[in-house]
Amino acid sequence: MKKYILTTILILNCILSSGENITGKWFFKNIYNLSDSDSTSIKPIQKNLDYIIFFKNGTFEYQLQQIPLFAKGNWKLKNNKIQLLYSSPEDTLRTFNVLINQNILILEENGVNFEFEKTSYLTLKKNNLLNTLTRGFLGVASLLFLAFCFSQDRKSIDWKLVFKGLAIQIIFAVLILKAPLVSTGFEFVGKIFTKIISFTQDGTMFLFRSFSSGTIEAPLANFAIMILPTVIFFSALTSLFYYWKIIPKIVYVFAWLMKKTLNLSGPESVGVAGNIFLGQTESPLLVKPYLNKMTMSEMLCLMCGGMATIAGGVLAAYIGFLGGSDPLEQIIFAKHLLAASVMSAPAAVISSKILFPEKHKFEEKLSISKNEIGDSALEAVSNGTYDGLKLAVNVGAMLLVFIGLVSMGNYILFKLGDWSSINLWISENTRYNELSLNLILGYIGAPIAWLVGVCKEDMLLVGQLLGEKTVLNEFVAYVSLAEMKEAGKFFEEKSIIIATYILCGFANFSSIGIQIGGIGAIAPKRKGDLAKLGILALIGGTLASLFTAAIVGIII
């Protein structure tokens, strides 16, 4: 009797569930035989097979390692039945009854139930608390020492401000990652972002789907088609929220908190807070009337804020990189990316005030300049769409060029290594197979990655990502992170989380030119100062992201 009650409950849950809940990775648990037998309870007839099935947008693939067996094809879900049309290894059509109960999926065929469980890849294991605290505080102390070394006036550093800023970061981290109410709130916002991404995909499906199958053909289901449209959509949405005065009000609250706690000037508080939501050239528009009167310390703080945080439009793209087609992982990464952008705002203040301490009187008035983006909501959406299109094309072009340059550089280094027999030594003594930019960047960035909490097994991978972000840009680095994650290269899931925070910012060499050109366009008199502060801003933005990653490494 139990088996029929359980089946009925699962069917009712399935009816109440949305069909899109099936998307994502499902890990095999058991196979049950529900046909009439002498057994009075459900017993597994097979278990512990290394079996994963991955439902994407219209396509699926699964792997059974023990045989081994790999298959893929298309799927359609209708009236609680799913059809799997195999394209590999051969054309086969199988139909299953679908039963979904929260994170449990059961596919029933001819009385046999295949049970799967959706488990996030990002399940963190417990680490030694003393070792974690020691590594974390060593990392923070090392970053403070690095900032001190690059300081333009070490005697004038306000250490009280620095430690207050660190305390705020730690409080933010504990609240976001450990306090149930705040953590749930960030996860809720993450779900909103994930849902909005699905709306973007509806528009993408309309433009690029194959009308015969109703799905996007495999060659088209790539970065340009599925990721870049989210940049355009979120740009339009951000513009609309700005027109409705939602973003300025949120920015004002963050700016007020930083002004009161860190004793910042009004303009730099608004500028840094604005960077949590806006880009590094859009946020300065909030303080446009004050740009020509800002002190050098204020200007650096504004620039570091732009380098240390990200804009709403690209946030959606990063969620798409790391979460893939799995809504559960999208929500997890959305939460961490949002946390990174919020936490890196006070971190940018810390690094900038060590690098260039304030010694002059500043403007205390806290006000947000009105930036007209349209006379109506429709015009705001139109302007945001156009800006997003330019950004998406720019991102796509940069990735095309930078990844091509990396490939060319790796080829040249490979030939040099082959000619000098270095490749053989590298393959025998390191985790790399040949001389490459990945190896060089990995070894340069590995000590820093270790200091902020990455395990020794993964420090070369995260060091490589840090190098790619700084030398190229964060988009290239996030693409690499997504590929490494998908390939299962990381020893610890914690390394993936820390890398997510390290990369969450615009701190790279090309951003120096973007800030000089962007901010210089609205404050031409300050172009010389912007150029002088460019390298310091890059250092400050990088240190800010590392501060955030180190603190998160202590908390998680």
Disulfide bonds with the S-S distance in Angstrom:
none
